[in-house]
Amino acid sequence: MGLLTAKVSRFPLARRFAVPRNKGSKAMDMKKLKTTKATALVAAGLIALTGCTSASEAGGTSQPSGAATFDPASVSKDDALAALVPDKIKSKGTLVVGSDTTYAPAEFLAASDGQTAVGYDIDIAKAIGATLGLKVEVQTSGFDGILPALGPKYDLGVSSFFITKERSKAANFVSYFQAGTQWATQKGNPKNVNLDDLCGKPVSVQTGTFQEDPDISGRSAKCVAAGKPPIEVVSLKNQTDVATRLVTGGVESMAAGSITTAYAIAQSDGKLQTLGDVYGASPVGIAVAKDDLPLADAVAQAMNKLIKDGSYKKILDAWGTGTGSIEKAEVNPQVNK
């Protein structure tokens, strides 16, 4: 089993790991070239290792052993709930979902074709769609581009959004999961990274996430206020790149949602370990346009039916993420942050 699932053609290794040419020394050029090739081979190997198979898909989606790809046909349409769907969506018959498919095991691209979105978030979205009598179309998007596109482009944003007061200004959220923040470092913590003193340390994190701001940005501000160097934040668009940067030694630690960090560690072939404890457990939500409360309400009621009939638990258990389950979905739940 490997660490990452990624579309190699979209994120070419040469661009990610290129080393500037030093014209002053041919010997140095060759040394750098060898280093660059070695680094690229490590990353390529990590990507290739994501082809491990599950019991349900010979192509391999990096699902836990025995996990079954969710079948929307197993969920029946609820006519009463389907009647709550706004006419503009009901008429097209499809829920268009925006998702950053680099965040395994919640949402990522199947290794079998590099195009099909899979993960527990994807299965939950499909189950909601089936309950409401709608097809679900998942479109890959950069994480920070999903919320601004709700309404005109996406009906829902299903991408492991921690619900925060700031995000709630931009969208409605339907809670469906809970998770905290978990840091990771290389196995054995060779750089002796201490979460209480990250000043001047290189840290990788996905752009636009709760971990980037306010968590790491707040830690960095405290460093500066104390007269210390700020945290060297390596903000990357894709969670796969965040983990790869740590494995290959480009940074000393990374921060992500607790489920995602645990999954990355489990898939790292012993290259990563946790750093500190999980903290800041918060609700995770499905995003809906701010001016579309009726759709948010329909999604919440569909979610609660899935919780009640056991479909929700089956999905999470299949992906090994049952510890993040909740008892009731709410529209715009109260949050502290």
C-alpha positions in Angstrom: 0.0 0.0 0.0 1.3 3.5 -0.8 0.9 7.0 0.4 -0.7 9.0 -2.3 -3.2 9.0 -5.2 -2.6 11.7 -7.8 -3.0 12.6 -11.4 0.6 12.5 -12.6 -0.1 14.3 -15.8 -1.6 17.2 -13.9 1.3 17.6 -11.5 4.5 16.7 -13.5 7.4 15.7 -11.3 9.9 17.7 -13.3 8.0 20.9 -12.5 7.6 20.0 -8.8 11.2 19.0 -8.1 13.2 20.9 -10.7 16.7 22.0 -9.6 18.1 25.3 -11.0 21.1 24.8 -13.3 24.5 25.9 -12.0 26.5 26.9 -15.1 29.7 27.3 -13.2 30.4 23.6 -12.7 29.6 20.6 -14.8 30.4 18.3 -11.9 27.9 20.2 -9.8 25.4 20.0 -12.6 25.7 16.2 -12.7 25.4 16.0 -8.9 22.2 18.1 -8.9 20.8 16.2 -11.8 21.3 12.9 -9.9 19.7 14.4 -6.8 16.8 15.6 -8.8 16.3 12.2 -10.4 16.5 10.5 -7.1 13.9 12.8 -5.6 11.6 12.4 -8.5 11.9 8.6 -8.4 11.0 8.6 -4.7 7.9 10.6 -5.4 7.0 8.6 -8.5 7.3 5.4 -6.4 4.9 6.8 -3.8 2.4 7.6 -6.5 2.8 4.3 -8.1 2.2 2.5 -4.8 -1.3 3.9 -4.7 -2.4 1.1 -7.0 -3.0 -1.3 -4.2 -6.3 -3.1 -4.7 -9.4 -3.4 -2.6 -11.8 -6.3 -2.5 -14.3 -4.2 -4.6 -12.1 -2.7 -7.4 -9.3 -4.5 -9.1 -7.9 -1.2 -10.3 -7.4 -0.1 -6.7 -8.7 3.1 -5.0 -6.5 2.9 -1.9 -9.6 2.0 0.1 -9.2 -0.1 3.2 -9.1 -3.8 2.6 -12.6 -5.2 2.1 -14.2 -1.8 1.5 -17.0 -1.8 -1.0 -17.6 1.0 -3.5 -21.0 2.5 -2.6 -23.9 1.7 -4.9 -26.5 4.5 -5.0 -29.1 1.9 -6.1 -29.0 0.6 -2.5 -30.6 3.9 -1.3 -34.3 4.4 -2.2 -35.7 7.8 -3.2 -37.8 9.5 -0.6 -40.6 11.2 -2.4 -41.4 13.5 0.5 -37.8 14.7 0.7 -37.4 14.9 -3.0 -40.4 17.3 -3.0 -38.2 19.7 -1.0 -35.6 20.1 -3.7 -35.7 23.5 -5.4 -37.3 23.5 -8.8 -34.1 24.7 -10.6 -32.3 21.6 -9.4 -35.2 19.2 -9.7 -35.7 20.2 -13.4 -32.1 19.3 -14.3 -32.2 16.1 -12.2 -28.6 16.4 -11.1 -26.7 17.7 -8.1 -23.4 19.2 -9.3 -20.8 18.7 -6.6 -17.5 20.6 -6.3 -14.7 18.6 -4.6 -11.0 18.8 -4.2 -10.2 15.2 -5.1 -6.7 15.1 -3.5 -7.9 14.5 0.1 -7.9 10.8 0.7 -9.8 9.0 2.1 -12.6 11.6 1.9 -12.3 12.5 -1.7 -9.7 11.4 -4.3 -9.2 10.0 -7.7 -9.3 6.2 -8.3 -5.9 4.8 -9.2 -7.7 2.6 -11.8 -8.3 5.6 -14.2 -7.1 8.8 -12.5 -10.5 10.3 -13.2 -13.3 8.7 -11.1 -13.9 10.5 -7.7 -14.1 8.1 -4.8 -14.0 8.3 -1.0 -16.4 8.5 1.9 -17.4 12.1 1.0 -18.2 11.0 -2.5 -20.3 8.1 -1.3 -22.2 10.3 1.1 -22.9 12.8 -1.7 -24.2 10.0 -3.9 -26.4 8.7 -1.1 -27.9 12.1 -0.6 -28.6 12.4 -4.3 -30.3 9.0 -4.4 -32.5 9.9 -1.4 -33.5 13.1 -3.2 -34.1 11.4 -6.5 -31.1 13.1 -8.2 -28.0 12.0 -10.1 -24.7 13.3 -8.7 -22.0 14.8 -10.8 -18.7 15.3 -9.1 -16.4 17.9 -10.5 -12.8 18.3 -9.4 -11.9 21.8 -8.1 -9.1 23.5 -6.2 -10.2 23.6 -2.5 -10.2 27.4 -2.3 -12.2 27.7 -5.5 -15.3 25.7 -4.3 -17.1 28.2 -2.0 -16.9 31.1 -4.3 -18.5 29.0 -7.1 -21.5 27.8 -5.1 -24.7 28.6 -7.0 -23.4 29.5 -10.4 -21.3 26.4 -10.9 -21.8 24.0 -8.0 -24.9 23.0 -6.1 -23.0 21.5 -3.2 -19.4 21.7 -2.0 -18.4 18.3 -0.6 -14.8 18.6 0.4 -14.1 18.1 4.1 -14.9 21.7 5.0 -14.4 22.4 8.7 -17.3 24.6 9.6 -16.0 28.0 10.9 -17.6 31.3 11.6 -15.7 32.9 8.8 -16.7 30.3 6.2 -20.3 30.5 7.4 -20.4 34.1 6.2 -19.9 32.8 2.6 -22.1 29.7 2.6 -24.6 27.5 4.5 -23.2 24.3 5.9 -24.9 21.0 6.7 -22.9 19.1 9.3 -22.3 15.4 8.6 -18.9 14.5 10.2 -16.5 15.6 12.8 -12.7 15.7 12.9 -9.8 17.5 14.5 -6.3 18.5 13.5 -3.4 16.1 13.5 0.2 16.9 12.7 2.7 14.5 11.2 6.5 14.3 10.8 9.0 11.9 9.4 9.3 8.5 11.2 11.4 9.0 14.3 11.1 12.8 14.2 14.7 13.2 13.0 14.5 17.0 13.1 13.1 17.0 16.7 10.1 19.0 15.7 8.2 20.5 18.6 4.6 21.8 18.1 5.2 24.3 20.8 8.1 25.8 18.9 7.6 25.8 15.1 9.2 29.2 14.6 11.4 29.2 11.5 10.5 25.6 10.7 9.3 24.5 7.3 5.7 23.2 7.5 3.5 22.0 4.6 -0.3 22.5 4.6 -3.0 22.6 2.0 -4.0 26.1 0.7 -7.2 27.5 2.1 -7.7 24.9 4.9 -8.5 25.6 8.5 -5.0 24.3 9.4 -3.4 27.0 7.2 -5.5 29.8 8.7 -6.1 30.5 11.5 -4.1 27.6 13.0 -0.6 27.9 11.5 -1.0 31.6 10.7 -1.8 32.2 14.4 1.2 30.2 15.5 3.4 32.1 13.2 2.1 35.5 14.4 3.0 34.5 17.9 6.5 33.7 16.8 6.9 37.1 15.3 5.4 38.8 18.4 8.0 37.0 20.5 10.9 38.2 18.3 11.4 34.9 16.6 11.3 34.0 12.8 7.9 33.2 11.4 7.0 29.7 10.5 8.1 28.8 7.0 4.7 27.9 5.5 4.8 25.8 2.3 1.2 26.2 1.2 0.3 23.7 -1.6 -2.9 23.3 -3.6 -3.2 19.6 -3.1 -3.1 17.4 0.0 -1.2 14.8 -1.9 1.6 17.2 -2.5 1.5 18.3 1.2 2.2 14.7 2.2 4.8 14.1 -0.6 6.7 17.1 0.5 7.1 15.7 4.0 8.0 12.2 2.9 10.8 13.5 0.6 12.2 15.9 3.3 11.2 19.2 1.8 9.5 20.2 5.1 9.8 18.9 8.6 6.1 18.5 9.5 2.6 18.8 8.0 -0.9 19.6 9.4 -4.2 18.3 8.1 -7.5 16.9 9.3 -7.1 14.0 11.7 -8.7 11.4 9.4 -6.6 12.5 6.4 -3.4 12.5 8.4 -4.1 9.1 9.9 -4.7 7.8 6.4 -1.5 9.3 5.0 0.5 7.8 7.8 -1.1 4.4 7.3 -0.3 4.5 3.6 3.3 5.8 4.0 5.0 2.4 4.4 6.4 3.5 7.8 7.8 6.8 6.6 5.6 9.1 8.6 4.3 9.3 12.2 2.0 11.5 14.2 3.3 14.6 15.9 1.4 15.5 19.1 -2.3 14.7 19.8 -5.5 15.4 17.8 -7.0 18.7 18.9 -9.7 21.1 17.9 -12.5 18.6 17.1 -15.0 20.4 14.9 -18.0 19.7 12.7 -17.3 19.1 9.0 -20.0 20.3 6.6 -21.5 20.1 3.2 -21.5 23.6 1.7 -24.6 25.2 0.0 -24.9 28.6 -1.5 -25.7 31.3 1.1 -29.0 32.2 -0.6 -30.2 28.6 -0.9 -31.5 27.6 2.5 -34.2 25.4 1.0 -31.5 23.2 -0.6 -29.5 23.1 2.6 -32.6 22.0 4.5 -33.3 19.2 1.9 -29.7 18.0 2.2 -29.9 18.0 6.0 -33.1 16.0 6.0 -31.7 13.5 3.5 -28.6 13.2 5.6 -30.6 12.5 8.8 -32.6 9.8 7.0 -29.3 8.1 6.0 -28.1 8.3 9.6 -31.4 6.8 10.8 -31.5 3.9 8.3 -27.9 2.9 8.7 -26.6 3.8 5.2 -24.4 6.5 6.7 -22.7 4.2 9.1 -22.1 1.6 6.4 -20.4 4.2 4.2 -18.1 5.4 7.0 -17.3 1.9 8.3 -16.4 0.8 4.8 -13.7 3.5 4.7 -12.6 2.9 8.2 -13.7 6.4 9.3 -16.6 5.5 11.7 -14.9 7.4 14.5 -16.0 10.7 12.8 -19.7 9.9 12.7 -22.3 12.2 14.2 -25.8 11.5 15.5 -27.7 14.3 13.7 -27.0 16.6 10.8 -27.8 20.3 11.3 -28.0 23.4 9.1 -25.5 26.0 10.2 -24.6 24.5 13.6 -23.1 26.7 16.2 -19.3 26.7 16.2 -16.7 28.3 18.4 -14.1 29.2 15.8 
